[in-house]
């Protein structure tokens, strides 16, 4: 009897070990999931206000940014490198209010802000009020990698990042006729526009604002989530105004335990609600889905205060989410399972998967 019991137990243990080994082997063979999502600003982005050529230009640039980051992820690179690569593409384009396309302040200069965060270590870097660094997102990463600080501003920030190899450019690098005309029109009206002027077309002033910021969130094959945001701020801004983009927890946040987020919109309201961190906290403490958490913060916390904008998110599973309370938001994503989408306008716009190659 004892021999039979021992034999049964032995067989059971062998089968259990075999099952565990098979599970381990399957896990090894399972392809890691990775993904990237980007935005190029939210606001009064309505299809009728764009020519077909303009729509094509925006989609192509978003496509290039997504693929720049995705290629890094596909080759086993880190999410923080992917975020930088995607944002650099957007910063180098005059289409977006960041880097090359940054708007003018009241003194006819650019003051740019950016931040980046690693969701594995919670290390962060940010810069504010810089005006000679070609790519502010790379400057933010230098603060993360090469200093003991989180946020540096102005001349001090530029001194540090220059010492560590950031590409510096003269002020006229950032000059674009569209942005300059934008400033003159707004100064003529003695007003300001938060985060981005309302000029979507060269010949028209559109009153329903576009909040110009660019951002990216990525998860790599190791499961590390990173997020970054970059902006030129507000047209005709005064007094050294700084919005939410360089503020960790407001414009940018990443935590592997919950999600990574980049925000765009009326920055003051995102700061007051600590918007990005609030979404993460709702997911963490209430176990709400990312979709519900985004809706709660954007529609029930930011909107009642008078704020508008949107947020992009990747959760700990690599799934992509976004939401906004504006007419549109330039946005797109690509995932390792083959899903790929670019959208410019309202939420019901059909995905255009075939454009992402």
C-alpha positions as CSV (number, residue, x, y, z in Angstrom):
1,X,0.0,0.0,0.0
2,X,2.8,2.4,0.9
3,X,4.6,1.5,-2.3
4,X,1.5,2.3,-4.4
5,X,1.0,5.7,-2.6
6,X,4.7,6.5,-3.1
7,X,4.4,5.6,-6.8
8,X,1.3,7.8,-7.3
9,X,3.0,10.7,-5.5
10,X,6.1,10.3,-7.6
11,X,4.1,10.3,-10.8
12,X,2.2,13.4,-9.6
13,X,5.5,15.3,-8.9
14,X,7.0,14.4,-12.2
15,X,3.9,15.6,-14.1
16,X,3.9,18.8,-12.0
17,X,7.5,19.5,-12.8
18,X,7.0,18.7,-16.4
19,X,4.1,21.2,-16.6
20,X,6.1,23.9,-14.9
21,X,9.0,23.3,-17.3
22,X,6.6,23.5,-20.3
23,X,5.2,26.7,-18.9
24,X,8.6,28.2,-18.6
25,X,9.5,27.2,-22.1
26,X,6.3,28.7,-23.4
27,X,7.0,31.9,-21.6
28,X,10.5,32.0,-23.1
29,X,9.0,31.5,-26.6
30,X,6.3,34.1,-26.0
31,X,7.1,37.4,-27.8
32,X,7.5,40.3,-25.4
33,X,4.8,43.0,-25.9
34,X,5.9,46.5,-26.6
35,X,4.2,49.7,-27.8
36,X,4.4,53.4,-28.3
37,X,1.8,56.2,-28.4
38,X,2.4,59.8,-29.3
39,X,0.4,63.1,-29.4
40,X,1.0,66.4,-31.2
41,X,-1.4,68.6,-29.3
42,X,-5.2,68.8,-28.6
43,X,-7.8,71.5,-29.1
44,X,-9.9,73.0,-31.9
45,X,-8.6,70.6,-34.4
46,X,-11.5,70.2,-36.9
47,X,-11.2,68.5,-40.3
48,X,-12.9,71.3,-42.3
49,X,-10.1,73.7,-41.2
50,X,-7.4,71.6,-42.8
51,X,-6.6,71.1,-46.5
52,X,-5.9,67.6,-47.7
53,X,-2.2,68.6,-48.1
54,X,-2.1,69.7,-44.4
55,X,-3.8,66.6,-43.2
56,X,-1.3,64.5,-45.2
57,X,1.7,66.5,-43.7
58,X,0.5,66.0,-40.2
59,X,-0.1,62.3,-40.7
60,X,3.2,61.7,-42.3
61,X,5.1,63.5,-39.5
62,X,3.2,61.6,-36.8
63,X,3.9,58.4,-38.7
64,X,7.6,59.2,-38.9
65,X,7.7,59.9,-35.1
66,X,5.9,56.7,-34.2
67,X,8.2,54.6,-36.4
68,X,11.3,56.2,-35.0
69,X,10.4,55.1,-31.6
70,X,9.0,51.8,-32.6
71,X,12.1,50.7,-34.4
72,X,14.1,51.2,-31.2
73,X,11.6,49.0,-29.3
74,X,11.5,46.4,-32.0
75,X,15.3,46.0,-31.8
76,X,15.2,45.6,-28.1
77,X,16.0,49.2,-27.2
78,X,14.8,51.0,-24.1
79,X,11.5,52.8,-23.8
80,X,13.2,56.0,-22.7
81,X,15.3,56.0,-25.9
82,X,12.1,55.4,-28.0
83,X,10.3,58.3,-26.3
84,X,13.2,60.6,-27.1
85,X,13.5,59.5,-30.7
86,X,9.8,60.0,-31.3
87,X,9.7,63.5,-29.7
88,X,12.8,64.6,-31.6
89,X,11.0,64.0,-34.9
90,X,8.2,66.3,-33.7
91,X,10.5,68.9,-32.3
92,X,12.4,69.1,-35.6
93,X,9.1,69.9,-37.5
94,X,7.7,73.4,-37.7
95,X,4.2,71.8,-37.6
96,X,4.2,71.4,-33.9
97,X,4.7,73.8,-31.0
98,X,7.9,72.3,-29.7
99,X,11.5,72.8,-30.8
100,X,11.7,74.2,-34.3
101,X,8.0,75.1,-34.3
102,X,7.9,76.7,-30.8
103,X,5.8,79.8,-30.5
104,X,7.1,83.3,-29.6
105,X,6.7,84.9,-26.2
106,X,5.9,88.6,-25.6
107,X,9.5,89.5,-26.2
108,X,9.7,87.8,-29.5
109,X,11.7,84.9,-28.2
110,X,11.1,81.2,-27.6
111,X,11.0,79.7,-24.1
112,X,10.7,75.9,-24.3
113,X,10.0,73.3,-21.6
114,X,10.3,69.5,-21.6
115,X,10.3,66.6,-19.2
116,X,11.0,62.8,-19.3
117,X,10.5,60.0,-16.8
118,X,11.5,56.4,-16.4
119,X,8.8,54.3,-14.9
120,X,11.1,51.6,-13.6
121,X,13.4,53.8,-11.5
122,X,11.1,56.8,-11.2
123,X,14.1,58.9,-12.3
124,X,13.1,62.1,-14.0
125,X,14.6,65.1,-15.8
126,X,13.0,68.4,-16.9
127,X,14.0,71.8,-18.3
128,X,12.0,75.1,-18.4
129,X,12.5,78.4,-20.1
130,X,15.3,77.3,-22.4
131,X,15.8,79.0,-25.8
132,X,19.1,77.8,-27.4
133,X,18.8,74.0,-27.2
134,X,17.7,72.4,-30.5
135,X,15.9,69.5,-28.8
136,X,14.5,70.2,-25.4
137,X,13.6,66.6,-24.8
138,X,17.2,65.6,-25.0
139,X,18.1,68.4,-22.6
140,X,15.6,66.9,-20.1
141,X,17.2,63.5,-20.5
142,X,20.6,65.0,-19.7
143,X,19.2,66.4,-16.5
144,X,17.9,62.9,-15.7
145,X,21.2,61.2,-16.6
146,X,23.8,63.7,-15.6
147,X,22.6,65.7,-12.6
148,X,21.2,65.1,-9.1
149,X,18.3,67.4,-9.9
150,X,14.8,67.0,-11.5
151,X,14.0,70.4,-12.9
152,X,16.4,73.1,-14.2
153,X,15.5,76.3,-15.9
154,X,16.9,79.1,-18.1
155,X,20.6,79.8,-18.4
156,X,21.6,77.3,-15.7
157,X,19.8,74.5,-17.6
158,X,21.5,75.5,-20.8
159,X,24.9,75.6,-19.2
160,X,24.6,72.1,-17.8
161,X,23.2,70.5,-21.0
162,X,25.8,72.2,-23.2
163,X,28.5,70.8,-21.0
164,X,27.1,67.3,-21.6
165,X,26.9,67.7,-25.4
166,X,23.4,69.1,-26.2
167,X,23.2,70.7,-29.6
168,X,22.9,74.5,-29.2
169,X,21.5,76.7,-31.9
170,X,21.1,80.4,-32.5
171,X,17.7,82.0,-31.7
172,X,16.9,82.5,-35.4
173,X,16.8,78.7,-35.8
174,X,13.4,78.8,-34.2
175,X,12.0,81.5,-36.4
176,X,9.1,80.6,-38.6
177,X,6.9,83.1,-40.5
178,X,3.7,81.4,-39.3
179,X,4.6,81.7,-35.6
180,X,5.8,85.3,-36.0
181,X,2.6,86.4,-37.8
182,X,0.7,84.6,-35.1
183,X,2.5,86.7,-32.4
184,X,1.8,89.9,-34.2
185,X,-1.9,89.2,-34.6
186,X,-2.2,88.3,-30.9
187,X,-0.2,91.3,-29.7
188,X,-2.4,93.5,-31.9
189,X,-5.4,92.2,-30.0
190,X,-3.5,92.6,-26.7
191,X,-4.2,89.0,-25.6
192,X,-2.4,85.7,-25.0
193,X,-3.2,82.1,-26.0
194,X,-2.4,79.3,-23.7
195,X,0.1,76.7,-24.9
196,X,-0.4,77.4,-28.6
197,X,-1.9,80.1,-30.7
198,X,-5.2,79.4,-32.4
199,X,-3.7,79.7,-35.9
200,X,-4.3,76.4,-37.7
201,X,-4.3,78.0,-41.1
202,X,-2.0,80.7,-42.4
203,X,-4.9,82.9,-43.5
204,X,-7.3,82.5,-40.6
205,X,-7.7,83.1,-36.9
206,X,-9.6,80.3,-35.4
207,X,-11.0,81.0,-31.9
208,X,-11.3,77.5,-30.6
209,X,-7.7,77.0,-29.5
210,X,-5.2,74.3,-30.3
211,X,-3.0,73.5,-27.3
212,X,0.3,72.8,-28.8
213,X,2.5,70.3,-27.0
214,X,4.1,67.0,-28.2
215,X,4.5,63.9,-26.2
216,X,5.3,60.2,-26.2
217,X,4.8,57.1,-24.0
218,X,6.5,53.8,-24.7
219,X,6.8,50.3,-23.1
220,X,9.8,48.2,-24.1
221,X,10.4,44.5,-24.2
222,X,11.6,44.5,-20.6
223,X,8.3,46.0,-19.4
224,X,9.7,49.4,-18.6
225,X,7.4,52.3,-19.3
226,X,8.7,55.8,-20.0
227,X,7.0,59.1,-20.9
228,X,8.1,62.5,-22.2
229,X,6.5,65.8,-23.1
230,X,7.9,68.9,-24.9
231,X,6.4,72.3,-25.6
232,X,7.0,75.9,-26.8
233,X,4.4,77.1,-24.3
234,X,2.0,79.9,-25.0
235,X,2.1,82.5,-27.7
236,X,2.8,86.0,-26.2
237,X,3.4,84.6,-22.8
238,X,4.8,86.9,-20.1
239,X,6.6,86.8,-16.8
240,X,8.4,83.6,-17.4
241,X,5.2,81.5,-17.4
242,X,5.7,77.8,-17.2
243,X,3.0,75.3,-17.9
244,X,2.5,71.6,-17.1
245,X,4.8,70.1,-19.6
246,X,8.0,70.1,-17.4
247,X,6.1,69.4,-14.2
248,X,6.4,65.7,-13.2
249,X,2.9,64.5,-12.2
250,X,1.1,67.1,-14.2
251,X,2.3,67.0,-17.8
252,X,4.3,63.8,-17.5
253,X,4.3,60.7,-15.3
254,X,5.5,57.1,-15.6
255,X,5.3,54.2,-13.2
256,X,5.7,50.5,-14.2
257,X,3.1,49.5,-11.6
258,X,0.4,51.5,-13.3
259,X,1.0,53.5,-16.5
260,X,2.9,56.2,-18.4
261,X,1.2,59.4,-19.4
262,X,1.8,62.6,-21.4
263,X,-0.6,65.5,-21.3
264,X,-1.6,68.4,-23.6
265,X,-3.9,71.2,-22.9
266,X,-4.4,74.3,-20.7
267,X,-1.4,73.7,-18.5
268,X,-2.6,75.6,-15.4
269,X,-5.5,73.2,-14.9
270,X,-3.3,70.1,-15.4
271,X,-1.0,71.4,-12.7
272,X,-3.8,72.2,-10.3
273,X,-5.2,68.7,-10.6
274,X,-1.8,67.0,-10.8
275,X,-3.5,65.3,-13.7
276,X,-1.0,62.7,-14.9
277,X,-0.3,61.4,-11.3
278,X,-4.0,61.5,-10.5
279,X,-4.7,59.1,-13.3
280,X,-2.0,56.8,-12.1
281,X,-3.4,57.0,-8.5
282,X,-6.9,56.2,-9.6
283,X,-5.7,53.1,-11.4
284,X,-3.5,52.1,-8.4
285,X,-6.0,52.6,-5.5
286,X,-9.4,52.0,-7.1
287,X,-8.4,49.4,-9.6
288,X,-10.2,51.3,-12.2
289,X,-9.4,50.7,-15.9
290,X,-7.2,53.3,-17.6
291,X,-10.1,54.3,-19.7
292,X,-12.2,55.2,-16.7
293,X,-9.3,56.9,-14.9
294,X,-8.6,59.1,-17.9
295,X,-12.3,60.1,-18.2
296,X,-12.5,60.8,-14.5
297,X,-9.6,63.2,-14.5
298,X,-10.3,65.0,-17.9
299,X,-14.1,65.3,-17.6
300,X,-14.7,65.4,-13.9
301,X,-11.7,67.2,-12.5
302,X,-10.1,69.3,-15.3
303,X,-13.2,70.3,-17.2
304,X,-15.2,71.6,-14.3
305,X,-12.4,74.1,-13.6
306,X,-12.5,75.3,-17.2
307,X,-9.6,73.3,-18.5
308,X,-9.4,71.6,-21.8
309,X,-7.0,69.1,-23.3
310,X,-6.1,65.4,-23.6
311,X,-3.8,62.6,-22.4
312,X,-2.2,59.6,-23.9
313,X,-1.4,56.5,-21.8
314,X,0.2,53.1,-21.9
315,X,-0.6,50.7,-19.0
316,X,1.5,48.0,-17.4
317,X,0.3,45.5,-20.0
318,X,1.4,47.6,-22.9
319,X,-2.1,48.6,-23.9
320,X,-2.7,52.0,-25.3
321,X,-5.4,54.5,-24.3
322,X,-6.2,58.2,-24.9
323,X,-9.0,60.7,-24.1
324,X,-9.6,64.4,-24.6
325,X,-12.4,67.0,-24.1
326,X,-11.5,69.0,-27.2
327,X,-12.6,68.8,-30.8
328,X,-9.5,66.8,-31.8
329,X,-6.0,65.6,-30.8
330,X,-3.1,64.7,-33.1
331,X,-2.3,61.2,-32.0
332,X,-1.2,57.7,-33.0
333,X,0.2,54.5,-31.7
334,X,1.9,51.2,-32.8
335,X,2.0,47.9,-30.9
336,X,4.0,44.8,-31.3
337,X,0.8,42.8,-32.1
338,X,0.5,44.7,-35.3
339,X,-2.0,47.3,-34.3
340,X,-1.2,50.8,-35.7
341,X,-3.4,53.9,-35.8
342,X,-3.1,57.6,-36.6
343,X,-5.9,60.0,-35.9
344,X,-6.2,63.8,-36.1
345,X,-9.8,64.8,-35.4
346,X,-12.8,63.5,-33.5
347,X,-12.7,60.2,-31.6
348,X,-14.9,58.4,-34.1
349,X,-12.5,58.8,-37.0
350,X,-11.7,55.5,-38.6
351,X,-8.2,54.2,-37.9
352,X,-5.8,54.3,-40.9
353,X,-3.7,51.3,-40.0
354,X,-2.3,50.9,-43.5
355,X,-0.3,54.2,-43.3
356,X,2.0,52.8,-40.7
357,X,4.8,50.7,-42.2
